[in-house]
Amino acid sequence: MKAPTIDQYIERTARKLGPKGWSELHPRASRLLERAAQADLVRHPRLSTQASVLQLLLSSPARKEIPPELASELAVAASYLLKGFDIIPDGVKEIGFDDDAVLLDRVFARNRDRLEEFLGDVLSPDQIVLLFP
């Protein structure tokens, strides 16, 4: 059996979580920055900013206004970052957050237009640019 591509993983997990998965992450939003702070920010320069945006969106009442397809994919990114034991367990020195960073980069890249539109009133263009690979 062939391993799924990252896009297949995101799509399959997004269908499983759905927009409801996004709403259910709300109580855990504050942990996203804690998780990102454990990563090497030189190795993963966007991870902290992406985690901040996920936390901001999850903590805001506007989280309910996020389009369902976007909410489902953001749920994949947030839930993956919150997992400690994933493809590469986060405790593995130096590379533990590599898979998290790749997954978040891909989710943000896949949804760039929708995120730019949704975040345009909240973040400056300079801040928005920092989110994407």
Backbone torsions as a table, in degrees:
resi	resn	phi	psi	omega
1	MET	NA	132.9	-177.4
2	LYS	-82.3	136.7	177.7
3	ALA	-67.8	144.6	-180.0
4	PRO	-71.0	153.1	172.5
5	THR	-73.4	168.7	178.9
6	ILE	-63.0	-37.8	178.6
7	ASP	-66.0	-40.0	177.3
8	GLN	-63.8	-41.0	178.0
9	TYR	-61.1	-46.8	-179.5
10	ILE	-61.0	-47.4	-178.1
11	GLU	-63.6	-44.9	-179.0
12	ARG	-65.2	-44.8	-178.9
13	THR	-69.4	-36.5	178.0
14	ALA	-63.5	-40.4	177.2
15	ARG	-63.4	-40.1	-179.3
16	LYS	-67.3	-45.2	-177.9
17	LEU	-76.5	-44.4	-177.8
18	GLY	62.4	-179.8	178.9
19	PRO	-61.9	-27.9	178.2
20	LYS	-61.5	-36.5	177.6
21	GLY	-60.4	-35.1	177.3
22	TRP	-64.4	-49.0	-179.6
23	SER	-62.6	-36.7	-178.3
24	GLU	-70.0	-17.1	178.6
25	LEU	-80.8	-13.1	-176.7
26	HIS	-48.1	-48.0	-178.6
27	PRO	-65.2	-18.3	-177.8
28	ARG	-101.8	6.3	-174.7
29	ALA	-56.3	-39.2	-176.6
30	SER	-65.0	-19.9	-179.5
31	ARG	-78.7	-15.9	-176.5
32	LEU	-61.8	-45.9	178.9
33	LEU	-67.1	-35.3	176.2
34	GLU	-60.3	-43.9	-179.9
35	ARG	-65.3	-46.4	-178.8
36	ALA	-63.5	-33.3	-179.9
37	ALA	-65.8	-19.4	178.7
38	GLN	-79.5	-15.4	-178.4
39	ALA	-83.6	159.2	174.8
40	ASP	-77.5	108.2	-174.2
41	LEU	-73.8	-16.2	173.1
42	VAL	-75.3	-42.7	179.4
43	ARG	-70.8	-33.2	-176.5
44	HIS	-129.0	73.7	-171.2
45	PRO	-65.8	-24.1	-178.2
46	ARG	-92.0	-15.9	-171.3
47	LEU	-57.5	-44.5	-179.2
48	SER	-64.9	-42.9	179.3
49	THR	-65.8	-43.0	178.4
50	GLN	-63.4	-42.5	177.7
51	ALA	-63.3	-38.3	177.7
52	SER	-62.0	-41.9	179.8
53	VAL	-67.8	-42.8	177.1
54	LEU	-59.5	-44.1	179.3
55	GLN	-63.9	-44.6	178.9
56	LEU	-58.3	-47.8	-178.8
57	LEU	-66.4	-39.8	179.5
58	LEU	-69.9	-31.3	-176.9
59	SER	-84.0	-15.2	-176.0
60	SER	-90.2	146.3	172.4
61	PRO	-59.3	-21.8	179.6
62	ALA	-66.2	-11.8	179.6
63	ARG	-57.4	-27.7	-179.0
64	LYS	-77.5	-14.2	-179.2
65	GLU	-95.0	-5.4	-179.1
66	ILE	-68.2	132.2	179.3
67	PRO	-54.5	142.3	-174.3
68	PRO	-54.3	-40.3	-179.3
69	GLU	-65.8	-41.1	178.2
70	LEU	-68.0	-44.5	179.4
71	ALA	-57.8	-41.0	-179.1
72	SER	-63.8	-42.7	-179.2
73	GLU	-73.7	-35.7	175.1
74	LEU	-64.9	-32.9	176.5
75	ALA	-63.8	-37.6	177.2
76	VAL	-61.6	-48.3	-178.2
77	ALA	-62.3	-49.1	-177.2
78	ALA	-65.0	-43.9	-177.8
79	SER	-68.0	-34.2	178.3
80	TYR	-67.3	-42.9	178.8
81	LEU	-63.1	-34.2	-179.1
82	LEU	-74.9	-19.8	178.8
83	LYS	-75.1	134.0	177.0
84	GLY	-88.9	-29.7	-179.1
85	PHE	-114.9	99.7	179.7
86	ASP	-128.1	-148.0	-176.8
87	ILE	-56.0	-50.0	172.4
88	ILE	-114.8	110.2	-179.5
89	PRO	-53.4	135.9	-174.1
90	ASP	-61.0	-22.0	179.7
91	GLY	-77.1	-6.9	179.1
92	VAL	-72.4	117.9	-175.0
93	LYS	-53.8	137.3	177.2
94	GLU	71.1	-44.5	-173.5
95	ILE	-107.0	1.4	-173.7
96	GLY	-59.2	-27.7	-179.1
97	PHE	-104.4	6.1	179.7
98	ASP	-58.6	-45.9	-178.9
99	ASP	-67.1	-36.8	177.6
100	ASP	-62.1	-46.7	-178.2
101	ALA	-63.4	-41.9	179.2
102	VAL	-63.9	-44.2	-179.0
103	LEU	-65.2	-46.1	179.1
104	LEU	-63.1	-42.9	176.9
105	ASP	-56.9	-42.9	-177.5
106	ARG	-68.5	-43.1	178.3
107	VAL	-62.0	-44.8	-179.8
108	PHE	-65.8	-41.0	179.1
109	ALA	-64.7	-42.5	179.9
110	ARG	-61.7	-27.8	-173.3
111	ASN	-115.9	22.2	-173.7
112	ARG	-54.2	-51.8	-177.4
113	ASP	-59.4	-46.1	-178.8
114	ARG	-66.4	-39.0	179.0
115	LEU	-68.1	-42.6	178.5
116	GLU	-60.1	-41.6	178.9
117	GLU	-66.1	-45.0	-176.3
118	PHE	-70.9	-34.8	-176.1
119	LEU	-93.1	-4.4	-175.7
120	GLY	-55.8	-30.6	-179.6
121	ASP	-87.5	-11.1	-173.6
122	VAL	-106.9	-38.7	-176.4
123	LEU	-116.0	152.8	175.6
124	SER	-76.3	160.9	176.4
125	PRO	-56.9	-35.9	178.3
126	ASP	-63.9	-38.2	178.1
127	GLN	-70.6	-40.0	-178.9
128	ILE	-62.6	-40.4	-179.5
129	VAL	-59.8	-31.9	-177.9
130	LEU	-69.3	-11.3	-176.8
131	LEU	-82.4	-19.0	-166.5
132	PHE	-116.2	143.8	177.3
133	PRO	-70.3	NA	NA
